[in-house]
Amino acid sequence: GLTHDFTRKDGVAHSEILSNLEIEIDRGELWNLAEKTENRKDARTAREWVIALPDELDADQRKDLAKDFARSLVDRYDVIADLAIHEPSKGGNDKNHHAHIMLTTRKAELDKDNKITLTTKTDIELSNAKRKSLGIGTTQEDIKQIRETWADLANKALERAGYREKIDHRSYADQNNGLQATIHEGTKVTQLRRQGIDTEISRFNDNVKQQNTQQLDQQKQQKESVLQRGLNRVDQGFDQWHRNQETKRLELERQAEMKRQQELDKQRAEQALRKASQKLNRGGMSL
């Protein structure tokens, strides 16, 4: 099988080999061994995972996230991972930070001479019939769990960086968000894309992605509009509360003024009564 070396491409920000083996691993020797281990010429020697790294994260945070995900795959399958983190291509989408992770399709161990040996095929390489006989579910279920792991790691990284954005590992159909799913392109269509050749599938997918982007933008605008209306209602509620408080304050002041005036009237009446009493006393009369 053909194994692509993504570390030789332009724009590689970081590359690294990850494994659970306490030994230094040479990239070239690793993939030569993977080729030699297979008996069939068309055998798969590597399984590739491509992940889009959040643009909200800085370079170190993206590297840590990519390594965490690669490490999760290494731990899950007992394999060796070849990680290459790519920067956005010049003239392309400047937010397209992504990583390629190439996994050996066989479990990796050290022999008695402390040399790497690739043993049995990993679970994800087995047919669904074989997996069923082993009681380990389907490949699709495996992939779904891995996507869930990726979403969990990415969301934790975003949260640590102070962002509220969330990645959803579910398909558009499972999310029930009205977005249309693309068609799986496969190896041939992907190779033609890299050569700049369009196909019916690639054109369909590009159109679907454009429509989904427009719909997401509309949903975002609607959410922002709803949020603004909510904020307006909060402002209106605060204004009404402020008016009510002002009305209460004025009423309390009015009542206090009335009480003060009543006290003054009472004092004047008592003072007038005392003067009248004193005057009558001087005249030999009393009240």
ZAMARGU-4260 file (C-alpha; in steps of 0.2 Angstrom, whole numbers, plus 5000, padded with zeros to 4 digits):
<rodrens>
0) 5000/5000/5000 | 5005/5018/4997 | 5009/5028/5013 | 5009/5047/5011 | 5023/5057/5020
5) 5013/5073/5025 | 5028/5080/5035 | 5036/5084/5018 | 5022/5096/5013 | 5024/5114/5014
10) 5017/5123/5029 | 5021/5109/5042 | 5021/5118/5059 | 5025/5102/5069 | 5028/5084/5066
15) 5030/5070/5079 | 5030/5051/5082 | 5019/5045/5096 | 5019/5028/5104 | 5019/5018/5120
20) 5036/5010/5116 | 5050/5017/5126 | 5061/5018/5111 | 5066/5032/5098 | 5057/5029/5082
25) 5063/5034/5065 | 5049/5039/5053 | 5056/5032/5037 | 5061/5015/5046 | 5044/5014/5053
30) 5034/5015/5037 | 5047/5004/5028 | 5043/4991/5041 | 5025/4993/5039 | 5027/4990/5020
35) 5038/4974/5023 | 5026/4967/5036 | 5011/4965/5024 | 5011/4951/5012 | 4998/4958/5000
40) 5003/4972/4988 | 4986/4981/4990 | 4986/4979/5009 | 4983/4995/5020 | 4999/5000/5029
45) 4992/5015/5037 | 4975/5023/5043 | 4974/5041/5041 | 4964/5053/5052 | 4962/5072/5047
50) 4957/5084/5061 | 4952/5102/5059 | 4960/5112/5073 | 4950/5126/5081 | 4957/5143/5075
55) 4952/5150/5092 | 4967/5141/5099 | 4985/5147/5098 | 4999/5137/5090 | 5004/5128/5106
60) 4986/5125/5111 | 4983/5117/5094 | 4998/5106/5095 | 4993/5100/5113 | 4976/5096/5106
65) 4982/5087/5091 | 4994/5077/5102 | 4981/5073/5115 | 4970/5066/5101 | 4984/5056/5093
70) 4989/5049/5110 | 4971/5043/5113 | 4972/5033/5096 | 4988/5026/5102 | 4981/5020/5118
75) 4965/5014/5110 | 4974/5003/5097 | 4991/5000/5104 | 4999/5007/5088 | 5011/5020/5083
80) 5005/5037/5077 | 5014/5049/5065 | 5007/5067/5068 | 5009/5081/5056 | 5001/5098/5060
85) 4998/5110/5045 | 4996/5128/5044 | 4983/5136/5032 | 4989/5136/5014 | 4994/5152/5006
90) 4980/5159/4996 | 4967/5148/5005 | 4956/5148/5020 | 4967/5157/5033 | 4958/5147/5047
95) 4961/5130/5040 | 4973/5124/5054 | 4973/5105/5053 | 4983/5089/5057 | 4986/5073/5048
100) 4988/5057/5059 | 4994/5041/5051 | 4992/5026/5062 | 5000/5009/5059 | 4986/4996/5055
105) 4995/4983/5066 | 4999/4984/5084 | 5016/4989/5089 | 5027/4979/5101 | 5046/4977/5105
110) 5054/4961/5102 | 5068/4953/5113 | 5081/4963/5104 | 5071/4979/5108 | 5066/4982/5090
115) 5049/4987/5084 | 5038/4973/5078 | 5021/4975/5070 | 5009/4961/5075 | 4991/4958/5073
120) 4979/4970/5064 | 4970/4982/5075 | 4951/4980/5078 | 4947/4995/5067 | 4955/4986/5052
125) 4944/4970/5054 | 4928/4967/5044 | 4912/4970/5053 | 4908/4951/5051 | 4925/4947/5061
130) 4921/4961/5073 | 4904/4954/5076 | 4911/4936/5080 | 4922/4944/5092 | 4908/4954/5100
135) 4916/4971/5098 | 4903/4980/5087 | 4905/4988/5070 | 4918/4999/5063 | 4905/5013/5062
140) 4902/5012/5080 | 4921/5013/5083 | 4922/5028/5072 | 4908/5036/5081 | 4916/5034/5098
145) 4933/5041/5091 | 4923/5056/5085 | 4915/5058/5102 | 4933/5058/5110 | 4939/5071/5098
150) 4924/5082/5102 | 4927/5080/5120 | 4946/5084/5119 | 4943/5099/5108 | 4929/5106/5119
155) 4940/5105/5134 | 4954/5114/5125 | 4942/5128/5120 | 4935/5129/5137 | 4953/5130/5145
160) 4956/5144/5132 | 4941/5154/5138 | 4929/5150/5123 | 4911/5145/5124 | 4911/5137/5107
165) 4907/5119/5106 | 4911/5105/5093 | 4897/5093/5090 | 4904/5075/5084 | 4886/5070/5079
170) 4881/5069/5060 | 4870/5083/5054 | 4855/5070/5053 | 4858/5066/5072 | 4859/5084/5076
175) 4843/5088/5068 | 4848/5105/5063 | 4842/5105/5045 | 4859/5104/5037 | 4862/5092/5022
180) 4875/5079/5023 | 4889/5077/5010 | 4893/5061/5001 | 4908/5051/5006 | 4921/5055/4992
185) 4933/5040/4994 | 4951/5039/4989 | 4949/5042/4970 | 4938/5057/4972 | 4951/5064/4985
190) 4965/5061/4973 | 4956/5070/4959 | 4953/5084/4970 | 4971/5086/4974 | 4975/5086/4955
195) 4962/5100/4953 | 4949/5089/4944 | 4931/5091/4948 | 4919/5076/4949 | 4900/5075/4951
200) 4903/5070/4969 | 4915/5084/4973 | 4904/5097/4965 | 4889/5091/4974 | 4898/5091/4991
205) 4905/5109/4987 | 4888/5115/4984 | 4881/5107/5000 | 4895/5114/5010 | 4891/5132/5003
210) 4872/5130/5007 | 4876/5123/5024 | 4887/5138/5027 | 4874/5150/5022 | 4861/5142/5033
215) 4873/5142/5048 | 4876/5161/5045 | 4857/5163/5044 | 4855/5153/5060 | 4868/5163/5068
220) 4860/5180/5063 | 4843/5173/5069 | 4851/5169/5086 | 4859/5186/5087 | 4843/5194/5083
225) 4834/5184/5097 | 4848/5188/5109 | 4846/5207/5105 | 4828/5206/5107 | 4831/5198/5124
230) 4843/5211/5129 | 4831/5224/5123 | 4817/5216/5134 | 4830/5216/5149 | 4833/5235/5145
235) 4815/5239/5144 | 4812/5229/5160 | 4825/5238/5169 | 4818/5255/5163 | 4801/5250/5170
240) 4809/5244/5186 | 4818/5261/5187 | 4802/5271/5184 | 4793/5260/5197 | 4807/5264/5210
245) 4806/5282/5206 | 4787/5282/5208 | 4789/5274/5225 | 4803/5286/5230 | 4792/5301/5226
250) 4777/5293/5235 | 4788/5290/5251 | 4794/5308/5250 | 4776/5314/5248 | 4771/5304/5263
255) 4786/5310/5273 | 4782/5328/5269 | 4764/5326/5274 | 4769/5319/5290 | 4781/5333/5293
260) 4768/5346/5289 | 4756/5337/5301 | 4769/5338/5315 | 4771/5357/5311 | 4753/5360/5311
265) 4751/5350/5328 | 4766/5360/5335 | 4758/5377/5330 | 4741/5372/5337 | 4749/5367/5353
270) 4759/5383/5354 | 4743/5393/5350 | 4734/5384/5364 | 4748/5388/5376 | 4748/5407/5372
275) 4729/5407/5374 | 4730/5399/5390 | 4743/5411/5397 | 4733/5426/5391 | 4718/5419/5400
280) 4728/5416/5416 | 4734/5434/5416 | 4716/5439/5415 | 4710/5428/5429 | 4703/5415/5418
285) 4708/5398/5414 | 4705/5386/5400
</rodrens>
